[in-house]
């Protein structure tokens, strides 16, 4: 279940970033927070804090560089889990 939680949360975070960028900040927050809460039992406390911080930044609006860094971090997290499985 841990692997599914990581992927599902990363995918939702990616979608939330797209929504935030298009100005749909409230929907982005709703989706990301729902996914964080749903997957919290299956992810590490450190990952939970990272996603919570990302959610908090979305509340006030993200800069383009913050969005890019967030997207890169999400990509790296998914990739790290894929490498562990191989």
HELIX and SHEET records of a PDB file:
HELIX    1   1 UNK A    2  UNK A   21  1                                  20    
HELIX    2   2 UNK A   25  UNK A   39  1                                  15    
HELIX    3   3 UNK A   40  UNK A   42  5                                   3    
HELIX    4   4 UNK A   45  UNK A   60  1                                  16    
HELIX    5   5 UNK A   64  UNK A   85  1                                  22    
END                                                                             
